[in-house]
C-alpha cells in the first residue's frame, strides 16, 4: 500500500538537499563577482600592492563598482560574508585615495 507520509517526507528531504546545493552554488557565483577585485590588493614583483600603483580615476571606478554594483547585489541576496568583504575592500580603497 502506498504510504503518503513516507513519500512526502522523502520528497521534502530531496528538496532540502537540492536547496542546500543551490545555496552553495549561489555563494560560489557571488564570490566570483568579488574575486575580480582581489588582484588589486596583491603584491607586485617588488612587494608593492597594485592598489598603490593604479591611478585615482581607476580607484574611483572600482569604488563606484563596489558601491553601486557589488554591495547592492550582495544585499539583495543577503550574502553577509560578501558584503563584509566588499566593504573592507571599499574602506581600503577609500583610505588609499586619501594618501
N, C-alpha and C positions, 0 to 999 in steps of 0.2 A: 504494500500500500504506500502511496505517495505521502511523504511527510513534509508538509509545507513549512513548518518551523525550521527544520534542518536545512531545507532548500534555501529559504530566505537568509538564514544565518550564514550559510556558505557563500551566497551571493554578496552579502554585506561584507564578509571578510575579504572577498575578491576586490570589491570596490575600495575598501580601506587600503589594501595593498597597492592598488593602482593609484590611488590618491597620493600615497607616500612617494611613489616613483615619479609622478608628475611634479610634485613639490620639489624633489631633488633636481629634476631637470630644469625647472623654473629657476631655482637658485643658481645652477650652473650657468644658465643663459644670462642671468642678471650679472653674475660675476664677470662674464666675458665683456659686458658693457664697460665695466670699471677697469678691466685689465689693460685697456688701451692707454690708460693714464699712468700705469706703474713705471713705465720706462723713464718717465720724467724724473723720477727720484733715484734712478740707478746711477752708479758712478761711471764716469768715462775712464779711459786708459790712464789718465793722470790722477784719478781718485776724486774728481770734481763731479758733483751731481749735475746732470744735464739741466736741471732746473736753473742752475746758476749761469748757464751758457746761452739760454734762449732769450729772445727779446721780449720787451714789455708787451708788445702787441700780441705775440704768441701766448704769453701768460694770460693776458686778458681774454683771449679767445677760449683758452682752456677753462678759466674761471667761469666764463659765460656758459660754456657747455655743461660744466658740473652743476651750476646753479639752475639752469633752465631746462636741461635735458635729463641728466643722470639722477639728481636728487629727487625731482618730481616723479620720475619713473619708479624709483625705489619706494617712495612714499605711497604711490598708487598701489604698489604690490606688497606693501607692508614688510619690506625687506630691511629690517633694522640693522643687520650686520653691514649691509652695503651702504646704508645711509651714514652710519658712523664712519666708515672708511672714506666715503666720498667727502664728508665734512672735514675729516682730518687732512685729506689732500687739499681741499679748498683753503683751510687755515694755513697750511704750509705755503701755498701759492701766494696768498694774500700777505703773509709775513715777508715773503721774498720780494714782493712788489715794493714794500716799504724800504727796502735796503738800497 
